[in-house]
Amino acid sequence: MVMFLFLVVALAVVVAAVTLAVVGGGENGPLPEAVPDRLRDPLPPDRPVGRADVEHLRFPLAVRGYRMADVDDALGRLGAELAERDARIAGLEAALAGARAAAPAPGERAAPASAGEAGRVSVEKAERGFAEKTEREDGEQEGGE
């Protein structure tokens, strides 16, 4: 009989505690609505993404891990910036290769030309070198598929 009374009192205490928690019990009233957790530190839209931006990027937790939309947005932005940088690097490497090809050998002497003419010629050679490299890479990609 003592055990039964103990269980009834314990059940009453638990029911009272749950009721107070749900109703809010007291001066504060009911609990406020929960604000959905969103990505607070997105990648900067006004400048290129740097290493520190990626290191400080933290995704909010969701029920089953991370919010897929936040992760997809961040990965899409990073992928686009990497592709843009790769294209820029390829263009600069091609221009450098073209400039090296246009430069005379150490023992040779270049024909004198005006500064404007020399600049135009080196730009044309760099563009031709870039076009040839692009055609070669396209041919290699098509051949590999």
Buried (B, 14 or more C-beta within 10 A) or exposed (E): EEEEEEEEEEEEEEEEEEEEEEEEEEEEEEEEEEEEEEBEEEBEEEEEBEEEBEEEBEBEEEEEEBBEEBBEBBEEBBEEBEEEEEEEEBBEEBBEBBBEEBEEEEEEEEEEEEEEEBEEEBBEBBEBBBEEBEEEEEEEEEEEE
